[in-house]
Amino acid sequence: MAAIRLLLARLRDGHTTPVHIYNTFQALVRSASLIDVVTGLAFVWAISTAIRVLRKQSRTTKLRGPKGSSLLFGVSKELFESPDTGSMFETWSREYGVAYELPMLLGQKRIIL
């Protein structure tokens, strides 16, 4: 945290040449502890995941489809355990139309045409 304060103080004092910025950034990186790195990576992962989910929701049309029996597996478990998956797809096609959405493993969705 002290290194960030130092970086901001140097920027406020007019130390904005590339060499000064590089040296300050290098000091910041060297002073980072493991917990700082892990926290930063977790924050970046959470933000990128949230952005990806929001973008995916905003550009896809909601389709009808079967409900998953499990939040973890969706309908993947039923498809794997079924002796005839083709008949399951045909039944869903008659029930939901030519285009429908299947909940899959770990919350993913597959569109079937």
Phi, psi and omega in degrees: 000325180294325180293325178293318177299319178297316179299313179295321179295318179294322178294321178293328182280359176096009177278074185246014176288154181304324180293316179296317180296317179298313180297320179293318178296320178297319177295322178297314181294319181292332182273355182288134177269173180299319180295325176296317181294314180297317179297317179297316179295320178296320179295314179297318178298316182296317180295315181294324177294317179298317179296316180298317180294315180296320179293321181293319180292327185281340185249005178245147178275137178287125178248153175284162178175173181292151176276141178286142179281347182218141176292330182279316187258342185063230176259005181300321182295317178296319179296320181292321183277346183285137177287335181225090181290333180300320179293327177295316179296321178295319178297315179295324179295318178293323184282320188250355179101186186286338178235124178213167186243135179248130172285130184242195184300134176058036175083002177289160179232142176239134177262126181252129178248000000 
